[in-house]
Amino acid sequence: MSAPSLRQTVEDYLAARSARYSPSTVRNESFVLRRFVTTLAGGRDIQTRNVTAEHVERWFATVLSPHTDRTGTERAPVQASTHNFYRTRIASLHRWAVARGLTRADWLAHVPPMRVPRKVRQQPSPDHLWAMLDSCHEPRDRAVLALAMNTGLRAGEIARLTVGDLDLGTMTLRVWVSKSQVEDDMPVTADLREEMRAWLSMYARAVKRPLHPEDHLVPAMTGPRYRWSGPDGAKVRDHIPSTYVPSKPASKLHCIAKDALEAVGLPTRGEGIHTVRRAVARAYYETLAAEDGHDGAIRVVMTLLHHSNLSTTETYLGVASERRARDTSLRGRSLLPRPTDSQVLDMRPRAVAG
């Protein structure tokens, strides 16, 4: 059997990953790895065993400078976070290839991770969140934001919800967290209960039938369109409004969040449902910390976000116990205590006795 090409190795790897991971994870990996294959070694599809650390080093040097992608589009240098994301994806492919005896080279020997600047991420206040919710004119979009604001779920987790996952009788929402591979029966808040009652009633009227458990809780929508019709061959342009498609989940939920952020005058670049998720988690943390302190609060918020460790949650919220103690001890106070009269030393030069 001939040695496989790098392109074939990537496709085999993605096929293996698709059996174990969510479609969105595989899709993100495929974007990086297919770009890697297409532009490595001058576009030649070399054999996997011939890929060297120097090939990979040159590829990363290319994307870290202004470059032209495989479609001929001029691209700016990638940021440090993107560099590290690419590196992680290629490292995973490399481990898979090594385990199958396809290569012995250390592809990333000359490509260390880059230091990523930590920026304070946007966390809209509760007042802003309520204003964002009230800015929604489309009931489906309001339902999306209400779910995000009352659960802290990710966009993909919201999109996967079905009508059967919501039980207003027991105030429970069953959620599949694909990132952690766990199923969680989350509590339904009082605000979410009222929002969902209104939404489900309107949803059923819009589709003109009772809702089924398998219907998506936030469905896709058809776009408004026109058609030509009329009796006796006369053409009349009729406007057909948007309709819900219960069999398909809503997509591009980040656009809903962006529109709501823009409506209340907040930045939208690089923002989405994760902005709402982060804001809700921070508001929840502040409420709990006032009652139980940092340690107790961060552990509860960790379960809300479905994180696997506390450090991830602290980084996500931009808080840490040490930093919070620093802020509490210094805010509005003097850093250097002023000396009392008894502590003041006379620094004037003294006369030397003759």
N, C-alpha and C positions, 0 to 999 in steps of 0.2 A: 504493500500500500504506500503510495507516494506521500511525502510530507505535506500537510495542509498549508494553504496560504493563510496569511493573517486575516484576510476577509472571511474565509471559511471558518476560521477559529472564532472570530467575533460572532458570526451567525450561530454557530454551535453553542457558544457561551450564552447568547441571548435566549436561545431556545430552552436551554437548561434553566435559566433564571426565570423564564415565564411560567414554569411549572411550580415555582416556589414563592414568587413575589407578585405584588399587585401590578396591574398593567401600567399604572403611572410610573412606578419605579423602573420597570423595564424600558418604558418609553424614554425616560430621562437618560438611562444608561445608553440606549441605542443612539441617541443624538450625539453623545460625546464619542462613543467608540466608532461609529460609522464615519464621523468627521476625522477621527484619528487615522483610520484606515485609508481614507481617500487622500489625505494630504501628507501622510508619512512617506519618506523616501522618494520625494518628488512625484508622488502620485502612483508609483509602481506598487503592484500588489505582490509584495515579497513573501517568501515562506516565513512562517512563524519562527522557525529555528534560526533564521538569519537576522531577526530583529535584535539590535544591540542597544546598549545604554546610550551610545552616541546618537543613534537614530532618534531615540525618545528625547534626549536632551535638546537636539536641534529643533524638534517639533515644538517643545515648550518655549524655546527661545523665539520661535516664529510667532506664537500666539501672544507672547508678552511684548510684542512690538506691533506697530501698525501693519496690517496684513490684508490679503485678499482671501476670502473664504472660497469654498468649492463652487459657489454659485457665481463667483466673479464680483461679489460685493466687497467694497472697502470696509474694513473693520478696525475699530480702535483696539489698543492693547486690552487684554482681559484684566480684570481686577484680581487682587490677591485671593479673595474668596472663591472666584471662579477658577483660578489656577488650582487651588486646593481641591475643589470639586472634581475637576478633570483628573487630577492626580489620584484621588480616591477611586474613581471609576476604572482607571487604567491599572491601578494596583490590584483591584479585584479580578480583572481579566488576567493579569499576570499570575496571580496565585492559582487560578483555575488552570492555566496553561502549564504551569510548573507541575502541578499535581498529576497531570496527564502525560508528563514527559515530552511536552511539545517544545520546551525551551529550557535552557540552563542559565541563560544570561539574566543578570539583575537589571531589568529595564530602567528602574528608577534610581540607580546608584548615584547619578549626578543631578537628581531633581529633588531637592529637599522641600518640605512644605514651606510656604511663605507666611510671614506674620501678618495677621489680618487686623487692621485698626478696629477697635471696638467703639462703635458710635452709639449714642443714646437714641434708641428707636422711638418712633412716635407712639404715644399711648394716650389716645383721646380720653378726656374726662367723662364721667357718667353723664354730665349735662350735654356734652357733645354727642354721646351715643344716643341719648333720647331724641335729640334734634335730628340725628341721622335717620332714626327710625321713622320719625314723623315726616321726613322729606320724601319718603317713598310714595309714589302715586300708583304704582303697580302692586296689587295685593300679593302676588307671588314673591316679588322682591322684598316686600315688608316681612313676609314669612321667613325668608332666608336670613335677613338681618336679625329678626326676633330669635331664631334658633341659635345664631352665632352669639348673640348678646347674652343668652340665658344658659348656654351650655359650654362655651369656649371650644367648640368643636372645630376641626379643620374643614376646609372647603370640600374635600373629597368625602369626608365622613358625613357631612350634611347632604351632599348630593346622593349618597347611597341610601338614605333613610326612605322607608316606605310608610304608607299609612298604617300598616299593621304593626310597625315598630312603636307607634305612639299609643299609649293607653291612658286616657284622661281620667278613667275611673280610679286607677291605682297611682296616678300622677308619676308614670314611669315612661322613659324613652329608652328603648333598646338600641344600642350603638355598637357597630363593629369597628374596632380601632385597628386598621390594617397595619399601621406602623409598629404596634406592639403585639399584634396578632391575638387580641383579647376581645371578648364580648362584655359589654358593661351595661347594666340597667341603671341609667342615670335618673336622678330625680327631676321632675318637671316643676319649675318654679310657678308661683302664682301668676306672675306676669306672662310667662310663656303659655300657661293654660288658657288665659283669656285671648291671647293672640292666636293660638291654634284653634280655638273654638270658632272664632270669627273667620279664620282662613279656611277651615274645612267646610264650613257652611257655604262660603262663597265659591270654593273649589267645586263642590258638588253641583251647585247651580250652574256653573260655567260649563261643565261637561255633560250636564243634563241626565245624570244618572247617579245612583248611590256609589260612593267610593268603595273600591275593593282593597283588601289588605295588601295586595301586591302592587297597587298603584304607588308611584313615587310621591313622597310627601311634598317635594318641590319639583314639579314637572318641567319638562322642556316646553317651549312655546314656539308656535309657528309665527313667522313674521307677517305683518299686515301686507296685503297684496290686492291687486285689481284683476278683474276678469271681464271679458266681453260677453254679453248675453243680450237676449231680447226676443220678443215674439216676431214671427213672420220675417225672420232674417235681419231685422233691424238691430244694429249693434249699440248696446248701452254699456258703459263702463261702470261696473259695480265694485264698491270697496268691500273687501272681506277683512274683518278685524283679526287680530291675533287670537289664537286658540291654544288651550293647554293640551299637551300630549302626555297623558298619565303613564304611558308605557316607557317613556324615556326620561332620564334625569335631567335636571337643569345643568347647564354648562356655563363656563366663564363667570363663576360667582364673584371673582375678583372685580369684575366690571361693575357689579351691583354695589360693592363696597366703595369702589372709586367714585361712582356717581354720588353716593351718599356723603362721602368725605368732601367732595367738591361743593355739594349743596350747602354745607355748613362752613365753608371757607378754610378747610384744612388741606395740606399738601396731599397729592395723590400719586406722585412718582414712586414706583416700587412698593406701593401699598396694596392691600387686598383684605380678604377675610382674616388673614393672620394679624392684621392691625387691630381688628375688633377682638380677636382672641386674646391678644396681648393686653389690650386695654381692660377687658373684663377680668382677666386673671390678676392684673395689678390692683384693680378696684376691690376685688374679693380679698386679696392679700392684705390691703390696708385695713379693711374692716376687721379681719381676723387678728391681725397683729396688734390692733388696739386692745383686743380682749385677751389674747393668749400669748402675745409676744411673737418674735420672729420664728423661732424653731417650730412652734405648733402651727403657725400660719402657713409656713412654707411647705410643710408636709401635706396639709390639706389641699393646698393649691396644686401640688405635684399630682395628686390623684385626679383633680379636675382636668389637668392638661394631659393626663396619661403619659407622664414622663417616667423614666425608669430610675432616675436618681435626682437627688436634691440639687447638685451643682448645675445640672441642666436647667432646672426651674429657676434657680437664682440668676443664672446668666440670661435666661429668656426675659425675666422681669427687670433685670438690671439692678437687683438688690442682693445684699449679702449681710449676714449678721454683723460682721466687723464694720462694714460701711455704714450700716444703720446706727450702730453704737457711736461711730464717729460723728454722724450728722446730729444725733440727739445731744451729744456732749458739747458740740461746738456752735451749733446754730444760735446766733443772737448772743453769744457769750464771748468773753475775752480769752484769747488763746494763752497769753502771757500774763500771769497774775502780777499786779502792781505791788512793789515792796512797801511795807509799813515804815514808819519813821525810824523804828529801832533797827531796821534792816538796811537803811541807807548808809553807804560807806562814804566817808569824806575822801574824795579823790584829788583834793587840792595839794600841790607840792608843799612840803614842809621845809622850813629854814633849817640849815645845818648848823649846829652849835660850833662857834669859833674856838 
